[in-house]
Protein backbone atom coordinates (compact mmCIF):
# COMPACT_ATOMS: atom_id res chain seq x y z
CA UNK A 1 0.00 0.00 0.00
CA UNK A 2 1.55 3.25 -1.02
CA UNK A 3 -0.68 5.23 1.36
CA UNK A 4 1.03 3.75 4.39
CA UNK A 5 4.40 5.04 3.28
CA UNK A 6 3.26 8.64 3.13
CA UNK A 7 0.30 10.89 3.54
CA UNK A 8 0.06 12.07 -0.04
CA UNK A 9 -3.51 11.93 -1.21
CA UNK A 10 -4.12 11.28 -4.88
CA UNK A 11 -6.15 14.47 -5.11
CA UNK A 12 -3.54 16.61 -3.39
CA UNK A 13 -0.97 16.81 -6.15
CA UNK A 14 2.70 17.41 -5.51
CA UNK A 15 3.37 19.67 -2.56
CA UNK A 16 -0.23 19.60 -1.29
CA UNK A 17 -2.09 17.33 1.06
CA UNK A 18 -5.07 15.45 -0.31
CA UNK A 19 -8.63 16.11 0.79
CA UNK A 20 -8.68 13.12 3.16
CA UNK A 21 -5.47 14.24 4.88
CA UNK A 22 -6.85 17.77 5.34
CA UNK A 23 -10.03 16.29 6.79
CA UNK A 24 -8.00 14.16 9.23
CA UNK A 25 -6.23 17.27 10.51
CA UNK A 26 -9.54 19.15 10.75
CA UNK A 27 -11.01 16.33 12.83
CA UNK A 28 -8.00 16.48 15.17
CA UNK A 29 -8.64 20.19 15.77
CA UNK A 30 -12.09 19.45 17.17
CA UNK A 31 -13.04 18.55 20.71
CA UNK A 32 -15.23 15.56 21.43
CA UNK A 33 -17.76 15.34 24.26
CA UNK A 34 -17.16 11.82 25.51
CA UNK A 35 -15.79 8.35 24.96
CA UNK A 36 -16.56 6.92 21.56
CA UNK A 37 -17.58 10.23 20.01
CA UNK A 38 -14.31 10.66 18.12
CA UNK A 39 -14.35 7.08 16.81
CA UNK A 40 -17.95 7.56 15.68
CA UNK A 41 -16.99 10.77 13.85
CA UNK A 42 -14.05 8.99 12.21
CA UNK A 43 -16.36 6.29 10.84
CA UNK A 44 -19.23 8.58 9.85
CA UNK A 45 -17.37 11.58 8.47
CA UNK A 46 -14.30 9.97 6.95
CA UNK A 47 -15.55 6.44 6.28
CA UNK A 48 -12.46 4.97 7.91
CA UNK A 49 -11.89 2.40 10.60
CA UNK A 50 -10.28 4.06 13.63
CA UNK A 51 -7.15 1.92 13.25
CA UNK A 52 -6.66 3.14 9.68
CA UNK A 53 -7.37 6.72 10.75
CA UNK A 54 -4.62 6.60 13.37
CA UNK A 55 -2.20 5.08 10.85
CA UNK A 56 -2.87 7.98 8.49
CA UNK A 57 -2.63 10.50 11.31
CA UNK A 58 0.72 9.10 12.46
CA UNK A 59 2.10 9.39 8.93
CA UNK A 60 0.78 12.95 8.69
CA UNK A 61 2.69 13.96 11.81
CA UNK A 62 5.92 13.20 9.94
CA UNK A 63 4.83 14.95 6.74
CA UNK A 64 6.27 18.46 6.28
CA UNK A 65 3.21 19.43 4.21
CA UNK A 66 0.96 18.77 7.22
CA UNK A 67 3.25 20.87 9.42
CA UNK A 68 3.08 23.72 6.89
CA UNK A 69 -0.72 23.49 6.68
CA UNK A 70 -1.48 23.27 10.41
CA UNK A 71 1.61 23.74 12.59
CA UNK A 72 -0.31 24.16 15.86
CA UNK A 73 -2.19 20.88 15.53
CA UNK A 74 0.75 18.91 14.16
CA UNK A 75 3.16 20.15 16.85
CA UNK A 76 0.62 19.44 19.60
CA UNK A 77 0.08 15.91 18.33
CA UNK A 78 3.84 15.36 17.97
CA UNK A 79 4.29 16.33 21.63
CA UNK A 80 1.53 13.91 22.67
CA UNK A 81 3.11 11.14 20.59
CA UNK A 82 6.55 11.75 22.08
CA UNK A 83 5.15 11.79 25.64
CA UNK A 84 3.44 8.45 25.04
CA UNK A 85 6.62 6.97 23.61
CA UNK A 86 8.57 8.18 26.64
CA UNK A 87 6.10 6.43 28.97
CA UNK A 88 6.85 3.04 27.43
N, C-alpha and C positions, 0 to 999 in steps of 0.2 A: 504494500500500500504506500503510495507516494505521499499521501496526506500525513501519515505518521512521522515522516522525516522532516516535515516543515509545516508551516501554517499558511502556505500560499493557496488561496482559493482560486479556482479556475476563473472566476469572474473578476478577480482583483487585478489581473495584469501584472507586469513587472513593476516592482516598487510600491505596490498598493496591496492592502489586505482585501481579501474577498468579502462578500456580503456576510457569509456565515461567521467569519472571524470577527468582523465588526459587531455583529449581533452578540457573540459570546462576550466580548468586552463590555458591551452595553448592559448585558444581564449582570455582569459582575459589579457594575456600578450601583445596582439597585440594592435596597434592603428587603429582607423577607421576614414576614411576621412570625413564623414559627417553624417547627421541624416539618420537613417534607414539602414546604412551600416552594423552595428553590428547585428541588428535584422535579416537582410537578411542572413548574415553569419551563424547565429544561426540556421536558418531554413535549409539552403542549406548544411552546413557542418556537422551539428549534427542531423538534422532531428527532431528538437524539436521546440515546440511553445516557444516563448520568455518567457511566464509566467512560464512554466515548467523549462526552463533553469535557470531562476533566483531563483526558489525554490531549485533546485539542487545546485546552486552556494552558496546560503545562508547556506545550510546544510554543504557544503564543508568548509566554513569559520570556522565552529566549530569542524571540524574533525582534530585531531592531525596528521593523516597521510598526509593530504593536507599541513599542516604547515611544516612537515618534508620534503615533496617533493619540495615545492616552497615557502619558508618562505617570500621572498620579496613580491611576489604577494599577498599571503594570508594576510600578515600584512598590506599591503597598502589597500586592500579591507576591512579589519576589521576597519581601521581608517575611511574610507569613510562611512561605515555602522554606526559607532558610531557617527560621525558628523551629519549624517542625522537623527539619533534618537534624538540627542540633540536639533536639530532644531524644533522638534515637540512639 
